[in-house]
Amino acid sequence: MMQPLEALPNTTLTGEGPVTAAFQRAGIADFHGAARHLQALPYGRISDRARPGLVLVEGRGTCSSKHALLAELAGEVGLDVRLTLGIFEMSARTHPELTAILERHGLPYVPEAHCYVRHRDGWIDITRQPATPGAPIARFLHEETITPAQTASYKVEVHRRFLSDWIARTPRVRDRSLEDIWRVREECIVALGEA
């Protein structure tokens, strides 16, 4: 079950790491403050997904870039926070703003790769503000710990491999190609960025 941001450990941002310094320059004094700052930023892709630090520069981020940056910060300040990649059923239940897109393509959901952080037994998601419409993610179909560097190409590889397997074993989508399902998924991500 998803935990609130306050379930994360907290510490003062001290030290000389580049991520710590970037948050300090932004006037953020502790780890919880950094998490709250990232959560408050609008959802949107940064210009280079391999550089999570751009979240602070460009003032936006996705689940991958926001959580990769938070995990980098946790590593610099010595906190036990693990970046996690999970795949869940992205549907009208979890994202009401996607109802028309999914209906138009005849899909009840699309398996979506999602990044978040884990601390102890709980998982914490700072992608959006807690009041965002939609039901929380109830379960993950796949989960693994990754490094911040893996949010670029590795996350996409795992996601595409999962989608290929899902298409092969799901009767209602067996006639669809991976590229077709990926296009629907991209349409959904663009819509989320505009919401």
N, C-alpha and C positions, 0 to 999 in steps of 0.2 A: 504494500500500500504506500502511496506517495506520502511523504512527510513534509511538513512546512519547512521553509528556509531555516527557521530557528533550530531545527534538528541538526544542522551542520555544526561542527566545532567552531569556536571563535578564537581569534588571537589578534593582537595588535600587529599591524603591518610594519615590520622592521626588517632590516637586512638590505642587501645591495643587489638583489636580483632585478633584472630588467622589467619583469611584469609587476613586481612589488613597487618599483620606482614609478611605473606608469600610473598605477592606482594612487600612489601618494601625490603625484603631480595633479591628479584630478581631485585632490582634497579628501580622499577616502582613507580613514584611519584604521579600520579593522576588516577582518574577513567577511563578517556579516554585512558590513556596509558595502563591500565590493559585490557580494551576491545580490543585494538589494538594488545596487546601481545597474548591474547587468540585466536584472529582471525588468527594470523600468524602461530599458531601451526598447524601441520598436523592433518588431520582427522584420527582418530583411537580410538578404544575402550581402556579405561583404565582397569587395572586389577581388580578393584572392583568398580562397578558402584554406590555403596552406599557411596563412598568417593570421591566427586568431587575435593578435594584438590590434588588428585593424578595427575590431569592434569598438574600442575606445576612440579611435581616430574618426571613424565614419559614423559613429553614433547609432549603430544598429547591429543586429546579429540574429543568427538562427540558433536552433538547439545545438548544433555542432559547434559553431564558433563561440557562443557564449559559455558553454560548458567546458570546451577545450581551454579557454582562457582562465576560467575559474579553477580548473584542475592544475594548470601551470602555476597559478598563484598558490594553490594549496601545496604543491611540491616545493616551491621556494620558501614558504614559511613553515614547512614541516607538519602539515596536517594530513590525517588519514582520510583522504577524499579520493575516490576512484572514479575516473571517467568511464562511463558505461554506454555501450551501444545496444539498443534493444529494437526489436521489430514488433509492431502492434498493428491492429486493424484500424486504420484511419477511415472513419465512417461519418455519416451525418450525426451520429450519437456523440462522437468525440469532437467533431468540428461541424456544427450546424451550417456554417457558411459554405460548406462543400456539397450540400444536399443536391442542388440543381446539376452540378457537374457529374456527380456519381450517378444520378438518375439518367442523365442524358447518355451516359456511356453504359448503362445497364449493369452497374456494379454496386453491390451493397457496401463494399469497402475495398480499399487497396492496402496491402501490407506496406507499411511505411517504416523506414529506419529512423530512429529517434535517439538522440544523445541526452544524457542526464548524468548526475553524479550519485554515487552511493557512499554512505557513511554508516558503518556497522551494518545493521540489517535493513536500513531504510533507504529509499531513493528519493532524491530531491530534484525538482524540475524548475529551473529559473527562466525557461524560455519566454514565458509571458506572465503578466500579472495574474494572481489567483482568481480574480473575478471574471476571467475570460469565459465566454459562453461555451457550453459543451460539457459533457460528462468526462470525468478524469479517466485516464487509461486504466482499465481494469486488470489487464494481464499482458504479458509480453510473450510472443511466440518464439522468440530467440533473445538471448542476452549474452554479452561477453564484455569483459574489461578491455579497454583499448587505451592507447596513448594519444595525447593531443595531436601528434603528427599523423595518426591514422584516420583522423576525421576527414581528410581530403580524399585520397584515392581508395584506401582500404575500405572505408565505410561504404562507398559506392559499389565496390566489388562484392562485399558481403550482401548488400541489398539486392543487387542484380541476380546474384546466385540464388538467393532466397526466392525472389520473384519467379525465376525460371522453374524452380522446384514446385512452387505453389501453382503455377500454370499447369504443369504436368500432372499434378495430383488433384486438381479441382475441376470437376466436370463442367461447370458453367463458364469457365474461361479457357478450356483446352483449345478452343479454336482461335484464341487471341495470341498474338506474338508478344514477345518480351518488349519489343519497341513500342507496340501499341499501348500496352499497360504502362510503360515508362512515360509515354506522352500524356496519358491521363494523370499520372502522378505529378508530372511537371505542371500541368494545368492547375492541379490542386495547390501546389506549393506557391505558384504565382498568385492565386486567389487569396491564400493566407497572408501573403505579403501586402496585399491591397486592403485587407480587412481592418 
